[in-house]
Each structure stands twice: as structure tokens, then as C-alpha cells.
Amino acid sequence: MKFSLVPLLAALLLLAAVSACGCMGQETVVSGEAAAEVLAYADPIVDNVMQGFNEGNYTMYSRDFSPEMKQALDEAAFERNREDVTSRIGLYESRSDPVVTQTGEYIAVTYRATFEREDGVALRFVFKKDDPSHRLHGLWFNSPKLRS
């Protein structure tokens, strides 16, 4: 149950931010050149986050977090979440099939990932559309084993 509290908090922060700006809208798939532009900055950030996750290195893991994300997911929460995830599905191994979507001012990239003990884990990374710093505003790991 510890694991689900922090993503819930992050989701609530993101929902509050989106609702506050009146930008709540329908999620649409971004493709072609626009998706390639997003993946050009998202992929290296995801590589860094997942390497930090595997190594248990919070500094590396949180390097690209927005200030709100750092507040919602501090080092103690990271350690609890990491222990919960690794005890259920192991360490991260790889990812594929990115899907880029947009909702209002937010861009999300969702990957299908392989962990040591589960395939098809959804990794969702959320960025603000027009943020030149490409700070991470949301991060979720989702799978049947993580929900059980």
C-alpha cells in the first residue's frame, strides 16, 4: 500500500495543476515529427530515471524532476517505492513501443517495459508541453503485479 500513495499524490498534484489552469481535455495521440521531437528529449530523461531507479540513486533518479515532483517524491518515498517495486517485479531491464499523447498543456510518453519478473509494465512520464527545460511533472509505474 505504501507504493500507491506517492503515485496517487503525484497524480493528484498533476490533476490539480491541470484543473487549476482549466486545461483538462481529451488525450490525443501525437505522431510523426512532433512525437519524434518529444522522444528526443524524453528518451534520455527516461534512461536517467530508470538507471537511477536500478542503482537506488535518488540524485540521478530525480535529476529532471520539476520542483513539485521533488517535493511529492522525496528520497524517503523513493526508497520505499523502489523497495516495493523491486520486491514485486524486480529491476528494470528495457522498454519499447513509446506512445506520445497530449492533454491540454501536458505531454505524456508511455512505454511498455520489461522488468526482471514482469513484462508489459506501463511507464508513464509527463512533461509540460512548452517547458524548454523538459522537467518531469509526473511519473507512474503500472502493472497487474504492482496493483495487487
PyMOL commands that set and color helices and strands:
alter all, ss='L'
color gray80, all
select helices_A, chain A and resi 2-20+32-55+58-61+67-72+75-89+144-147
alter helices_A, ss='H'
color red, helices_A
select strands_A, chain A and resi 28-30+92-103+106-115+118-128+136-142
alter strands_A, ss='S'
color yellow, strands_A
deselect
rebuild
show_as cartoon
